[in-house]
Amino acid sequence: MTRFESSACGGLRIDLAGTSVVLRTSGALWIELENTLVVADLHFEKGSHYAARFGQMLPPYDTRETLDRLDHEITALSPARLVFLGDSFHDAQGEARLAGDDAARLAGLARGRDLVWAVGNHDEEGPRVLPGQVIDEMTVLGLVLRHEPRAGLQPGEVAGHLHPAARVSSGRSSVRRRCFVTDGDRLILPAFGAFTGGLNVLDQAFGGLFAGPLLAAALGKQKVHAIGRRSLRPD
C-alpha cells in the first residue's frame, strides 16, 4: 500500500520506490533531495495548432497560462533542475509559433538551472532553438524519468503521456479532476498544460501498469486529495 502524508504546501509526500517525493497541487512532481521539479505534457501552442489546422479558434493564451503556472512553482521552490517530461510542444512546429515574449520566458528558464527536455510522441525531436538538454530518459535517485510508460511493471518509473484524471461521486453529484496515479512503485503525472484534457484512470490504457493498490492523487485548488481505488468511478 502506498504510504503518504500531507505536506506543508498542500501536496502529498509519498515514498516512491524508496525515494521521497512530493505531489504538488499544480500537478508538478518535486524531488526534494535532488532539487528537481518535474512537469509533464505542457503541450505549448496547442491553441495555435488547432487554429491553423482545424480553424478552431481556441483562445491563444494557453502557452502564457501554462508558463504563469510554471513560474509560480519555480518561485516557490527555486529548483536547480527543471525537467519537462515530454510533449512539451503540441506538435513539431510549436516552437516556431511561439510569441516572442513566450519564447524569451522559456529561454529564461535555463538561466541558473539545468533545463531538461524529455522527448514525447508530439515532439520527437525536442526544441531546435531553445536552450536545454534533450533526452529520451534520465535517472534521478533511482527513479527513471521518461515520457511514455512502458508496458508491464516498471518499478521506479515516472512518466506522463496518459493525462490521468479521477472521477469520484457523492450522492447525485460527481467531481472529475486531473490526478497523479501510483501504486508506490511507479508514478504517472497529470498533464500540466492549460488546454490538456484527462483520461479516466479506470480506462484500459492504465491496465497492467500497476501491481499494488491504486492511489489517485487528485488536484484540488489548495490540496491534493488521496483517493483509493474503491472510490473511483468511470466516466
C-alpha positions as CSV (number, residue, x, y, z in Angstrom):
1,M,0.0,0.0,0.0
2,T,1.2,3.5,-0.9
3,R,2.4,5.4,2.2
4,F,1.6,9.1,2.0
5,E,1.3,12.2,4.2
6,S,0.2,15.7,3.7
7,S,2.9,18.3,3.0
8,A,3.0,21.9,4.1
9,C,2.3,23.1,0.5
10,G,-1.0,21.1,0.4
11,G,0.5,18.3,-1.7
12,L,1.1,14.7,-0.8
13,R,4.5,13.3,0.2
14,I,4.9,9.7,-0.8
15,D,7.6,7.1,-0.8
16,L,8.0,6.2,-4.5
17,A,10.2,3.1,-5.0
18,G,12.3,4.1,-2.0
19,T,12.5,7.8,-2.8
20,S,10.6,10.6,-1.0
21,V,8.8,12.9,-3.5
22,V,6.0,15.5,-3.2
23,L,3.0,15.5,-5.5
24,R,2.1,19.2,-5.7
25,T,-1.3,20.8,-6.2
26,S,-0.1,22.2,-9.6
27,G,0.4,18.7,-11.0
28,A,4.2,19.0,-10.7
29,L,6.5,16.5,-9.0
30,W,9.1,17.7,-6.5
31,I,12.1,15.5,-5.9
32,E,13.5,17.5,-3.0
33,L,16.8,15.7,-2.4
34,E,17.8,16.5,-5.9
35,N,16.2,19.9,-6.0
36,T,14.4,18.8,-9.2
37,L,11.0,19.9,-10.4
38,V,9.3,17.6,-13.0
39,V,6.2,18.5,-15.1
40,A,4.6,16.5,-17.9
41,D,2.6,17.2,-21.1
42,L,2.7,21.0,-21.2
43,H,1.5,21.0,-24.9
44,F,2.7,24.5,-25.6
45,E,1.0,26.1,-28.6
46,K,-2.0,23.7,-28.7
47,G,-4.3,26.6,-29.3
48,S,-2.4,27.9,-32.3
49,H,-2.2,24.3,-33.7
50,Y,-6.0,23.9,-33.5
51,A,-6.5,27.4,-35.1
52,A,-4.1,26.6,-38.0
53,R,-5.1,23.0,-38.7
54,F,-8.7,22.9,-37.9
55,G,-9.9,26.5,-38.0
56,Q,-11.0,26.1,-34.4
57,M,-10.4,29.4,-32.6
58,L,-9.3,28.5,-29.1
59,P,-8.1,31.4,-27.0
60,P,-4.4,31.9,-28.0
61,Y,-3.2,32.2,-24.4
62,D,-2.6,28.5,-23.4
63,T,1.2,28.9,-23.6
64,R,1.2,32.0,-21.5
65,E,-1.2,30.5,-18.9
66,T,1.0,27.4,-18.6
67,L,4.1,29.5,-18.2
68,D,2.4,31.5,-15.5
69,R,1.7,28.3,-13.6
70,L,5.2,27.1,-14.1
71,D,6.6,30.4,-12.9
72,H,4.6,30.0,-9.7
73,E,6.2,26.7,-9.0
74,I,9.7,27.9,-9.8
75,T,9.3,30.9,-7.5
76,A,8.1,28.7,-4.7
77,L,10.8,26.1,-5.0
78,S,13.8,27.6,-6.8
79,P,14.7,24.2,-8.4
80,A,18.3,23.6,-9.6
81,R,16.9,21.3,-12.3
82,L,13.7,21.6,-14.3
83,V,12.5,18.5,-16.3
84,F,9.9,18.7,-19.0
85,L,8.7,15.1,-19.3
86,G,7.7,15.0,-23.0
87,D,5.0,16.5,-25.2
88,S,6.2,19.9,-24.2
89,F,5.0,21.2,-27.5
90,H,1.8,20.1,-29.1
91,D,3.4,19.5,-32.5
92,A,6.8,19.7,-34.2
93,Q,6.2,23.3,-35.4
94,G,5.0,24.5,-32.0
95,E,8.4,26.1,-31.1
96,A,8.4,28.2,-34.3
97,R,4.9,29.5,-33.5
98,L,5.8,30.8,-30.1
99,A,5.2,34.5,-29.5
100,G,8.4,36.4,-28.9
101,D,7.8,37.1,-25.2
102,D,6.8,33.5,-24.6
103,A,10.0,32.2,-26.3
104,A,12.0,34.6,-24.2
105,R,10.3,33.3,-21.0
106,L,11.0,29.7,-21.9
107,A,14.7,30.5,-22.7
108,G,15.0,32.3,-19.4
109,L,14.1,29.1,-17.5
110,A,17.5,27.8,-18.4
111,R,19.3,30.6,-16.6
112,G,20.8,29.5,-13.3
113,R,19.4,25.9,-13.6
114,D,19.6,22.8,-15.7
115,L,16.7,22.6,-18.2
116,V,16.0,19.1,-19.5
117,W,13.6,18.3,-22.3
118,A,12.5,14.6,-22.5
119,V,11.1,13.9,-25.9
120,G,7.5,12.7,-26.4
121,N,5.3,11.4,-29.1
122,H,4.2,15.0,-30.0
123,D,7.7,16.5,-30.0
124,E,10.0,13.6,-31.0
125,E,13.0,15.9,-31.9
126,G,12.7,18.2,-28.9
127,P,13.3,22.0,-29.3
128,R,15.6,23.2,-32.0
129,V,16.4,26.7,-30.8
130,L,15.6,26.9,-27.1
131,P,18.3,26.1,-24.6
132,G,18.5,22.9,-22.6
133,Q,19.4,19.3,-22.8
134,V,17.3,16.9,-24.9
135,I,17.0,13.3,-23.7
136,D,15.0,10.2,-24.1
137,E,15.0,9.4,-20.4
138,M,17.1,10.0,-17.3
139,T,17.6,8.5,-13.8
140,V,17.3,10.6,-10.6
141,L,17.8,8.9,-7.3
142,G,16.8,5.5,-8.9
143,L,13.7,7.0,-10.5
144,V,13.6,6.6,-14.3
145,L,12.0,9.7,-15.9
146,R,10.6,9.2,-19.4
147,H,7.5,10.4,-21.3
148,E,5.6,7.3,-22.1
149,P,5.1,4.5,-19.5
150,R,6.4,1.1,-20.7
151,A,4.3,-2.0,-20.7
152,G,4.3,-4.3,-17.7
153,L,5.7,-3.5,-14.3
154,Q,8.4,-0.8,-14.2
155,P,9.4,-0.1,-10.6
156,G,10.8,3.4,-10.2
157,E,9.3,4.7,-13.5
158,V,8.0,8.3,-13.6
159,A,6.1,9.1,-16.8
160,G,3.4,11.2,-18.3
161,H,1.6,10.7,-21.7
162,L,-1.7,9.3,-20.4
163,H,-3.0,12.6,-18.8
164,P,-4.7,10.7,-15.8
165,A,-7.9,12.1,-14.3
166,A,-10.0,10.8,-11.4
167,R,-13.8,10.9,-11.1
168,V,-15.5,10.5,-7.7
169,S,-19.2,10.6,-6.9
170,S,-21.1,11.6,-3.8
171,G,-24.8,11.2,-3.9
172,R,-26.1,12.9,-7.1
173,S,-23.0,14.9,-7.8
174,S,-19.6,13.9,-9.1
175,V,-16.3,15.6,-9.5
176,R,-13.6,15.0,-12.1
177,R,-10.0,16.2,-11.5
178,R,-6.6,15.8,-13.0
179,C,-4.6,13.4,-10.9
180,F,-1.4,11.6,-10.2
181,V,-1.7,7.8,-10.2
182,T,0.6,5.5,-8.3
183,D,0.9,2.2,-6.5
184,G,4.1,3.3,-4.7
185,D,6.3,1.6,-7.3
186,R,5.7,3.8,-10.3
187,L,4.0,7.1,-10.9
188,I,2.1,8.8,-13.8
189,L,1.9,12.6,-13.7
190,P,-1.1,14.6,-14.8
191,A,-0.9,16.9,-17.8
192,F,0.4,20.3,-16.8
193,G,-0.7,22.2,-19.9
194,A,-3.6,24.7,-19.7
195,F,-5.5,23.1,-22.6
196,T,-4.8,19.4,-21.9
197,G,-7.6,17.0,-21.1
198,G,-7.6,13.9,-19.0
199,L,-8.1,10.2,-19.3
200,N,-10.0,8.4,-16.6
201,V,-7.6,6.2,-14.5
202,L,-10.0,3.3,-14.8
203,D,-9.6,3.3,-18.6
204,Q,-8.0,0.2,-20.0
205,A,-4.9,2.2,-21.0
206,F,-3.8,2.0,-17.4
207,G,-4.4,-1.7,-17.2
208,G,-1.4,-3.8,-16.3
209,L,0.7,-0.8,-15.3
210,F,0.2,-1.2,-11.5
211,A,0.8,-4.2,-9.3
212,G,-0.3,-2.8,-5.9
213,P,-3.3,-1.0,-4.7
214,L,-4.0,2.1,-6.8
215,L,-3.9,5.6,-5.3
216,A,-5.2,8.5,-7.3
217,A,-3.9,11.9,-6.0
218,A,-6.5,14.3,-7.3
219,L,-5.6,18.0,-7.8
220,G,-7.7,20.5,-5.7
221,K,-7.3,24.2,-5.5
222,Q,-5.4,24.1,-2.2
223,K,-4.6,20.5,-1.6
224,V,-4.0,17.1,-3.3
225,H,-6.7,14.6,-2.3
226,A,-5.8,10.9,-1.9
227,I,-8.4,8.6,-3.4
228,G,-8.4,4.9,-3.2
229,R,-9.5,2.5,-5.9
230,R,-12.9,1.8,-4.4
231,S,-13.9,5.5,-4.5
232,L,-13.0,5.9,-8.2
233,R,-15.8,5.9,-10.8
234,P,-15.7,5.6,-14.6
235,D,-16.8,8.4,-16.8
